[in-house]
Amino acid sequence: MIELEAYARDALAFVEAHAHWAPYIAFGLAFGESFAVLSLLFPATIVLIGLGPIIEAGGIPFLPVWAGAVAGASLGDAISYWIGHAFKDRVRGAWPLRNHPEAMARGERFFHRFGSSSVFLGRFFGPLRAFVPLIAGMFAMPHFLFQMVNIASAMAWALLLLAPGAAAVKALGW
C-alpha cells in the first residue's frame, strides 16, 4: 500500500509542477486504467481522483483534462475490444490474462448477464473494467454499439472521478 501511496503522491506532484501537461497525464492515466493488460499493473483511479482538486486549485481548465481522461479511457477500452475480437479464446492463454482465469470468468458472467450494459457498468468496477471490453470483443458485441456505450461510460466515469474534487475546491474557495 505504501508503494501505491508514493506513486500517487509523485504523480500528483508532477501534475502540480507541470499543469500544462494535465490533459495528457489524464489521458495516459485513463488509458492505462482502461487497457486490458495495463490495468492489471496500473492503478490510476486514485491519481485521477486526486487530479480533480489539483486542476481547480491550479487554475487548470477542467474541460481539456476531462476530455483527455475520456479519450484515454475510450481508447483503452476500444483497443481491448479489438484484441478480444481479433484473438477470441486465444486471449485466455496470453500473459498476464492466463494468470487471472477467475477474473476472466467473472467478467464473462457479468457480460452474459448484462449484455451491452455491462460495458457501461463495468467501467465503474475496478476488477471488471479490465476484462469486460475484452470479453465484449471476444463475444462479438456489435462494434458500433460497443463504441457508443464505451464513449458514454468514459464520459460519465471521467466526470465522476474528476468533478467532485474540483467542485469541492471551488466551493471551499481554496
Residue, then its C-alpha position, 0 to 999 in steps of 0.5 A: m500500500i505504501e508503494l501505491e501511496a508514493y506513486a500517487r503522491d509523485a504523480l500528483a506532484f508532477v501534475e502540480a509542477h507541470a499543469h500544462w501537461a494535465p490533459y495528457i497525464a489524464f489521458g495516459l492515466a485513463f488509458g492505462e486504467s482502461f487497457a486490458v493488460l495495463s490495468l492489471l499493473f496500473p492503478a490510476t483511479i486514485v491519481l485521477i481522483g486526486l487530479g480533480p482538486i489539483i486542476e481547480a486549485g491550479g487554475i487548470p481548465f477542467l474541460p481539456v483534462w476531462a476530455g483527455a481522461v475520456a479519450g484515454a479511457s475510450l481508447g483503452d477500452a476500444i483497443s481491448y475490444w479489438i484484441g478480444h475480437a481479433f484473438k477470441d479464446r486465444v486471449r485466455g492463454a496470453w500473459p498476464l490474462r492466463n494468470h487471472p482465469e477467475a477474473m476472466a470468468r467473472g467478467e464473462r458472467f457479468f457480460h452474459r448477464f448484462g449484455s451491452s450494459s455491462v460495458f457501461l457498468g463495468r467501467f465503474f468496477g475496478p476488477l471488471r473494467a479490465f476484462v469486460p471490453l475484452i470479453a465484449g470483443m471476444f463475444a462479438m458485441p456489435h462494434f458500433l454499439f460497443q463504441m457508443v456505450n464505451i464513449a458514454s461510460a468514459m464520459a460519465w466515469a471521467l466526470l465522476l472521478l474528476a468533478p467532485g474534487a474540483a467542485a469541492v475546491k471551488a466551493l471551499g474557495w481554496 
